[in-house]
């Protein structure tokens, strides 16, 4: 390859990379996918399923993130990703992992065993090298089967905004009497 051809190839790669970066940033008000709080590349898919009644909250506390960067991260929001209409988050909190027991998937929000060492997700500051558990309260609005394929965590590190989709799925089926023992976890 000639020197001119090599320079052209390098320029195409740089321009293409910059275009992809800008496209990702503009898709969500400047947020870039993944980032230092994103799931590891080898993260498998984990999901749960359970029966409930419309309007009754369930706690889902399987999201644990670690700040692998050298700067403090500030959480902005947690939301359902790739979810069917009718399931929604009724509340959420951040809890230092060592501050209390794991939550898992249980009735009620906040769960009965919730520690007092919990804070709102929005504005929670996660120091480098520390972990936090994100607990969300979920409900469904009507009878049926509802699924969310992932939890989306929005956060920032300095001036950089990120959006990470964690492969944690949940299915809620309502009403409880109809689906108890028959509401399977979604598959990834």
C-alpha positions as CSV (number, residue, x, y, z in Angstrom):
1,X,0.0,0.0,0.0
2,X,1.3,3.4,-0.9
3,X,1.8,6.1,1.7
4,X,-1.1,8.1,0.2
5,X,-3.3,5.0,0.4
6,X,-2.3,4.4,4.0
7,X,-3.0,8.0,5.0
8,X,-6.4,7.8,3.3
9,X,-7.3,4.6,5.1
10,X,-6.3,6.1,8.4
11,X,-8.4,9.2,7.8
12,X,-11.4,7.0,6.9
13,X,-11.1,5.1,10.1
14,X,-10.8,8.3,12.2
15,X,-13.7,10.0,10.5
16,X,-15.9,6.9,10.7
17,X,-15.0,6.5,14.4
18,X,-15.8,10.1,15.1
19,X,-19.1,9.8,13.3
20,X,-20.0,6.7,15.3
21,X,-19.1,8.5,18.5
22,X,-21.2,11.5,17.6
23,X,-24.1,9.4,16.6
24,X,-24.0,7.6,19.9
25,X,-23.8,10.9,21.8
26,X,-26.7,12.5,20.0
27,X,-29.0,9.5,20.4
28,X,-29.6,10.4,24.1
29,X,-28.7,14.0,24.7
30,X,-25.0,13.4,24.6
31,X,-24.9,10.0,26.4
32,X,-22.4,7.4,25.2
33,X,-23.2,3.7,25.7
34,X,-21.6,1.7,28.4
35,X,-18.7,3.6,30.0
36,X,-17.0,2.8,33.3
37,X,-20.2,1.6,35.0
38,X,-21.3,-0.5,32.1
39,X,-21.6,-4.3,32.3
40,X,-18.5,-6.4,31.6
41,X,-18.2,-7.7,28.1
42,X,-18.7,-11.3,29.4
43,X,-21.8,-10.5,31.4
44,X,-24.4,-13.1,30.9
45,X,-28.2,-12.6,30.9
46,X,-30.0,-13.0,34.2
47,X,-33.7,-12.7,34.7
48,X,-36.5,-13.4,37.1
49,X,-40.3,-13.8,36.8
50,X,-43.1,-13.5,39.3
51,X,-46.8,-13.1,39.8
52,X,-48.3,-10.0,41.3
53,X,-51.5,-8.0,41.2
54,X,-52.0,-4.8,39.2
55,X,-50.8,-1.8,41.3
56,X,-48.9,-4.0,43.8
57,X,-45.1,-3.2,43.9
58,X,-42.3,-5.7,43.6
59,X,-38.7,-4.9,44.5
60,X,-35.9,-5.9,42.0
61,X,-32.5,-5.5,43.4
62,X,-30.1,-7.5,41.3
63,X,-28.2,-4.6,39.7
64,X,-24.8,-4.1,41.4
65,X,-22.4,-1.7,39.7
66,X,-18.7,-0.9,40.4
67,X,-17.0,2.3,39.5
68,X,-13.9,1.1,37.6
69,X,-12.8,4.5,36.7
70,X,-10.4,6.8,38.5
71,X,-13.1,9.5,38.9
72,X,-16.3,9.8,40.8
73,X,-19.4,8.9,38.9
74,X,-22.8,10.6,39.5
75,X,-25.9,8.5,38.9
76,X,-28.7,10.2,37.1
77,X,-31.5,7.6,36.5
78,X,-32.4,4.0,36.2
79,X,-35.1,2.9,33.8
80,X,-36.6,-0.1,32.1
81,X,-35.1,-0.9,28.7
82,X,-36.9,-2.8,26.0
83,X,-40.0,-3.1,28.1
84,X,-43.6,-3.8,27.2
85,X,-46.2,-1.1,27.9
86,X,-47.9,-1.5,31.2
87,X,-44.9,-2.2,33.4
88,X,-43.3,0.8,35.2
89,X,-40.9,1.8,37.9
90,X,-42.6,3.2,41.0
91,X,-39.4,4.1,42.8
92,X,-35.7,3.3,43.1
93,X,-32.8,3.7,45.5
94,X,-29.0,3.2,45.7
95,X,-27.5,1.3,48.5
96,X,-23.9,0.7,49.3
97,X,-23.4,-3.1,48.9
98,X,-21.9,-3.5,52.3
99,X,-24.6,-1.5,54.0
100,X,-27.2,-4.2,54.1
101,X,-28.5,-7.5,52.8
102,X,-29.1,-8.2,49.1
103,X,-32.6,-7.6,47.9
104,X,-33.2,-10.0,45.0
105,X,-36.8,-10.1,43.8
106,X,-39.4,-9.7,46.6
107,X,-42.9,-8.3,47.3
108,X,-43.3,-4.6,48.3
109,X,-41.3,-1.5,47.7
110,X,-39.2,-0.6,49.5
111,X,-38.7,-4.2,50.6
112,X,-39.2,-5.1,54.3
113,X,-35.5,-5.7,54.8
114,X,-34.4,-2.4,53.2
115,X,-31.5,-0.8,55.0
116,X,-31.7,2.8,56.2
117,X,-28.4,3.4,54.3
118,X,-30.1,4.1,51.0
119,X,-30.3,7.2,48.8
120,X,-32.1,8.4,45.7
121,X,-30.5,7.1,42.6
122,X,-30.5,10.6,40.9
123,X,-27.5,12.4,42.3
124,X,-25.9,9.4,44.0
125,X,-22.1,9.8,43.9
126,X,-20.0,6.6,43.4
127,X,-16.4,7.0,44.3
128,X,-13.7,5.1,42.3
129,X,-13.4,1.4,43.2
130,X,-16.7,1.3,45.2
131,X,-19.9,-0.7,44.5
132,X,-23.6,0.2,44.8
133,X,-26.7,-1.9,44.6
134,X,-29.6,-0.3,42.6
135,X,-33.1,-1.4,43.8
136,X,-36.1,-0.6,41.7
137,X,-39.8,-0.9,42.6
138,X,-41.9,-2.3,39.7
139,X,-45.6,-2.6,39.2
140,X,-48.0,-3.4,36.4
141,X,-51.1,-1.4,35.5
142,X,-53.4,-4.1,34.4
143,X,-53.8,-7.9,34.0
144,X,-51.5,-9.7,31.6
145,X,-47.8,-10.6,31.1
146,X,-45.2,-7.8,31.0
147,X,-41.5,-8.0,30.4
148,X,-38.4,-5.7,30.6
149,X,-35.3,-7.1,28.9
150,X,-32.7,-4.9,30.6
151,X,-32.2,-2.1,33.2
152,X,-30.7,1.1,31.8
153,X,-28.4,3.2,34.1
154,X,-27.8,6.8,33.1
155,X,-24.8,8.5,34.8
156,X,-22.0,11.0,34.3
157,X,-18.3,11.1,35.0
158,X,-17.1,14.6,34.8
159,X,-18.6,16.2,31.7
160,X,-19.1,12.8,30.0
161,X,-22.6,11.3,30.1
162,X,-23.2,7.6,29.7
163,X,-26.0,5.1,29.3
164,X,-25.5,1.5,30.2
165,X,-28.0,-1.3,29.5
166,X,-27.5,-4.1,32.0
167,X,-28.7,-7.6,30.9
168,X,-31.1,-8.1,33.8
169,X,-34.6,-9.1,32.7
170,X,-37.8,-9.3,34.6
171,X,-41.3,-10.6,33.8
172,X,-44.4,-9.7,35.9
173,X,-47.7,-11.5,35.4
174,X,-51.0,-10.4,36.8
175,X,-53.2,-11.2,38.5
176,X,-51.3,-13.2,41.1
177,X,-54.0,-15.9,41.5
178,X,-53.9,-16.8,37.8
179,X,-50.1,-16.8,37.3
180,X,-48.7,-17.9,40.7
181,X,-46.1,-20.6,39.8
182,X,-46.6,-20.0,36.1
183,X,-44.8,-16.7,35.3
184,X,-41.4,-17.7,33.8
185,X,-38.4,-15.5,33.7
186,X,-37.7,-14.0,30.2
187,X,-34.9,-15.5,28.2
188,X,-32.2,-13.3,26.7
